[in-house]
Amino acid sequence: MTELSGPVLRVADAAKSFGLDIALHVMPSSTRTAEEAAAACECSVGEIVKSLVFRGVTSGDAILLLVSGSNRVDESKVAETIGEPIERPDAAFVRTATGFAIGGIPPFAHATRLACWFDRDLLAFERVFAAAGTPHAVFAVSPAALQNAIAAPVIAMG
């Protein structure tokens, strides 16, 4: 797969609307997991942005956490920070909320507006890689520029 598909073009268009200068890459191998993405991008796992969708237990709303690939989300810590317990939803909920399949969820360009929080550990890097709409597409971006463009509060995830 080397062509830019509809979901990837949607991410590219959204990046432009945010004023983000991104470098899109369609990889020959899967970038579905943080480990696969790091290998494909020849970077550390920490430089991968995991776009993880949770559901607010109280509100039922989709909540997007942009997490460093080397971190595990401490759900109770995040819940305390955002003011609501969170739970992992099923794949159908994630796809409905984002418009993307798990493994290709970008940090923006979603089907619905999502509350979003940004892992402070991502800001330690000059450049990070995030999913670009499919399990084979990624984009490189400055984490500070990404966080600023989407106006996501910075929190500790782990």
N, C-alpha and C positions, 0 to 999 in steps of 0.2 A: 504494500500500500504506500504509494508515494504522492497521490493526488490529495488536494484539499477538498474534503467532503463538506456537505451542508452544515453539519454541526461545527466543524472547524472554522468555516467561513463566518458562522454566527458569532463565534468567539472573537475572531479577528475584527469584525464590525463593532462588536461591543467594546473591545479594547480601544479602538479609534474614538468611539464616543466618550470614553473616559480620558482621552488624551494620553493613553499609554503607548509607549513605543515597545512593542514586543517582537521577538523573533520566533516565528512558528516553525516547528519541526515535526514532520511525519516520519516516524521511525519504522524500520523494517521489522522490529520485534516489539512485543507487548511492553507497554509502560503502565499496565493496570495496577501494579502494586508499587509501593515506594522503592522497594529493592530493585524491581525490574526497571523502573524509571531511572534510578541512580546509575545502574549499569549501562543503560542505553545513552544516558546523557553524560556519562563519564564524570560523575560528581559524587559527593558524599550523600548518604541517605538523608542527612539533615537538611540538605539543600532542596529537597523535594517538598512541595506543598501538597499535603493531603487535604482534599476537600471532603470533609466528613459531615454528613447530614444526620442530625438527631431530631427527635420530636420532643417538644416541651410537654411534660406530663400534665401540667395544669391547663395550658392553652391549647394543646394539640397542634401548635404551629411548627413548621419546619424551622430548624436552627442550623446554620452552617458554621462549622468550625474549620478555619484554615490552620492546619497543624503541621509543624515540622515533621518530616518523614521519620526522624529518629525518636520522636516523642509518642507516648501513649497518653490518651486523654484520661485525666482523673475526673470522672463524671461528677463526683460529689463536690470536688473543688470548683469545677466549672459551674455547676448548679448554684453554688453559694455566690459565685461572682456575678452570674447573670440574673439571679433572683428566681430561678425556677428549676425544679428537677428535670433532668433530660433522660431520654431512653433511645435506644437504637430502633428505628423503624424497619419495616420490610422494604424490599427493593421496589415494590410498586409505589409505595409512598414517596420514596426518594425520586423515582422517575417522574412522577406527577408533579412534585414540587420543583424539580430542577429542569426537566425536559431532557435529561441526559441519563445514560446508564451508568451504574456504579463502575468505577475504573476509568471513567472519562470525564468526570464532573469538573468543570472549570470553576474558578472563584467568582465568576460573574456570567452574565448572559443566560440567566435562568428563566424558566417558564413563569415563575411567580417571584414576587419580592421576598427575599429571605433575610431574617435577622442574621447578622454575621459577626463573628469575633475572630481576631487575628492572633496567632501564637507569637509571643514576644521573642522566642528563640529564632524565628525566621529573620529577624532584623539584624542578626549577627553576621549575615552573609551579604556579599556584594551583589550576588545574583542568585535567584532561585528558579526552579522549574515547576510549572503547574500543568495539570491536564488541560487539553485544549479541545474537549468535546468528544473524543473517542479514546479507546484504550491503546491507541498507537500514536496519538498526537500530544505534543507538549509545547509550551512556550517558555522562553526565558524572559525574566523581568527583574528589575530591582525590587526587592521586597518592600522598601520604604515607599517607592512609587506606587506599588500595588496597594499597600495598606492605605495610603493617602487617597488614591483614586476611588476606592470603594468605601472609604470612611468607616472602616471597621475598628471598633475599640480593640486595643492591644491588651491581652491578658496572658497570664501563665496557664498553660494547659495541663501540665503534669505535676 
